[in-house]
Amino acid sequence: MIVLDANILIRAVLGARVRRLIQTYGDSVLLVSPHTAIGEMDRHLPGLADRRHLDAAVAAEIRSKVIAAVEIVLSATYAPFEAAARQRPERRDEDDWPILATALALGCPIWTEDLDFFGCGVATWTSDRVELYLKATTEN
């Protein structure tokens, strides 16, 4: 199991590499994300897709497939860990605490490109290295 940050969800829609990793390992590794990350993705995706000249209908279709591969975690699961998540090393984005709280609640690592999560006491993987974790998880 691994928690996907909003930037990973966005990369899955806009790029091939992250989407390929989700397609390859999504059936054998539980991919989770708090509902707030879905909202963040939905706020940023239209502008980013437009800047990349990605047709809105195509982006919406890819988004649906990405979301289908991810289990959405509701606040009832991670809210008890809010205080602990907020006490971890300071991050630039105060809205990131649900990602960390979800990882604490489920006892799993975070997949992100956000360097603010490094040093927070939870294993953190970036896209260039996460396949090591995903592969090892499927082999065990």
C-alpha positions as CSV (number, residue, x, y, z in Angstrom):
1,M,0.0,0.0,0.0
2,I,1.2,3.5,-0.8
3,V,-0.4,7.0,-0.4
4,L,-0.4,9.0,-3.6
5,D,0.0,12.8,-3.3
6,A,-2.0,15.1,-5.6
7,N,1.1,15.8,-7.7
8,I,1.4,12.1,-8.5
9,L,-2.3,12.0,-9.6
10,I,-1.7,15.0,-11.8
11,R,1.4,13.4,-13.3
12,A,-0.6,10.3,-14.0
13,V,-3.0,12.3,-16.1
14,L,-0.5,14.5,-17.8
15,G,2.4,12.0,-18.4
16,A,3.0,8.5,-19.4
17,R,5.6,7.3,-16.9
18,V,3.5,7.6,-13.7
19,R,0.4,6.4,-15.5
20,R,2.3,3.3,-16.6
21,L,3.5,2.6,-13.1
22,I,-0.1,2.9,-11.8
23,Q,-1.3,0.5,-14.6
24,T,1.5,-1.9,-14.0
25,Y,1.3,-2.2,-10.2
26,G,-2.3,-1.0,-9.4
27,D,-3.7,-4.5,-9.4
28,S,-1.1,-5.8,-6.9
29,V,-0.3,-2.8,-4.7
30,L,-3.1,-0.9,-3.0
31,L,-2.9,2.8,-4.2
32,V,-4.7,5.2,-1.8
33,S,-5.2,8.9,-1.6
34,P,-7.2,11.1,0.7
35,H,-10.2,12.8,-0.9
36,T,-8.5,16.2,-0.4
37,A,-5.8,15.2,-2.9
38,I,-8.5,14.4,-5.5
39,G,-9.9,17.9,-4.9
40,E,-6.4,19.5,-5.3
41,M,-5.9,17.6,-8.5
42,D,-9.2,18.7,-9.8
43,R,-8.4,22.4,-9.0
44,H,-5.0,22.3,-10.8
45,L,-5.6,19.9,-13.6
46,P,-7.6,22.0,-16.1
47,G,-5.0,24.8,-16.2
48,L,-2.1,22.4,-16.4
49,A,-3.8,20.3,-19.2
50,D,-4.6,23.5,-21.1
51,R,-0.9,24.7,-20.9
52,R,0.2,21.3,-22.2
53,H,-2.4,21.5,-25.0
54,L,-4.1,18.4,-23.7
55,D,-7.8,18.2,-24.9
56,A,-10.1,18.6,-21.9
57,A,-12.1,15.5,-22.9
58,V,-9.0,13.4,-23.1
59,A,-7.8,14.7,-19.8
60,A,-11.2,13.9,-18.2
61,E,-11.1,10.3,-19.6
62,I,-7.5,9.7,-18.3
63,R,-8.5,11.3,-15.0
64,S,-11.4,8.8,-14.6
65,K,-9.1,5.9,-15.3
66,V,-6.5,7.1,-12.8
67,I,-9.1,7.7,-10.1
68,A,-10.6,4.2,-10.7
69,A,-7.2,2.7,-9.8
70,V,-7.0,4.6,-6.5
71,E,-8.9,3.9,-3.3
72,I,-10.2,7.2,-1.9
73,V,-9.6,7.6,1.8
74,L,-12.2,9.6,3.6
75,S,-11.4,12.0,6.5
76,A,-12.8,9.6,9.1
77,T,-9.8,7.4,8.5
78,Y,-7.1,10.0,8.7
79,A,-8.6,12.8,10.9
80,P,-7.4,11.2,14.1
81,F,-3.9,11.7,12.9
82,E,-4.3,15.4,12.0
83,A,-2.4,16.7,15.1
84,A,0.5,14.3,14.6
85,A,0.7,15.2,10.9
86,R,0.7,18.9,11.6
87,Q,3.4,18.5,14.2
88,R,5.9,17.0,11.7
89,P,8.5,19.2,10.1
90,E,7.1,22.4,8.7
91,R,6.0,22.3,5.2
92,R,5.3,25.1,2.8
93,D,1.8,23.8,2.1
94,E,-0.4,23.6,5.2
95,D,-3.0,21.7,3.1
96,D,-0.6,18.7,2.7
97,W,-1.3,17.3,6.2
98,P,-4.0,14.8,5.0
99,I,-1.4,13.0,2.9
100,L,0.8,12.5,5.9
101,A,-2.1,11.7,8.2
102,T,-3.3,9.1,5.7
103,A,0.2,7.5,5.7
104,L,0.3,7.5,9.5
105,A,-3.2,6.1,9.8
106,L,-2.5,3.3,7.3
107,G,1.2,2.7,8.2
108,C,2.4,3.1,4.7
109,P,4.8,5.3,2.6
110,I,4.0,8.3,0.5
111,W,4.6,8.7,-3.3
112,T,5.2,12.3,-4.0
113,E,7.4,14.8,-5.8
114,D,7.0,17.3,-2.9
115,L,10.3,17.5,-1.1
116,D,8.5,18.9,2.0
117,F,7.5,15.4,3.0
118,F,11.1,14.3,3.3
119,G,12.2,14.0,6.9
120,C,8.6,13.7,8.2
121,G,9.1,10.3,9.7
122,V,7.3,8.4,7.0
123,A,9.0,6.6,4.1
124,T,8.7,8.9,1.0
125,W,9.2,7.8,-2.6
126,T,9.6,9.9,-5.7
127,S,8.6,8.7,-9.2
128,D,12.1,8.0,-10.3
129,R,12.6,5.5,-7.4
130,V,9.1,4.2,-6.5
131,E,9.2,1.3,-8.8
132,L,11.8,-0.3,-6.4
133,Y,9.1,-0.2,-3.7
134,L,6.3,-1.3,-5.9
135,K,8.3,-4.2,-7.3
136,A,9.4,-5.3,-3.8
137,T,5.8,-5.1,-2.5
138,T,4.5,-7.3,-5.3
139,E,7.3,-9.9,-4.8
140,N,6.5,-10.4,-1.1
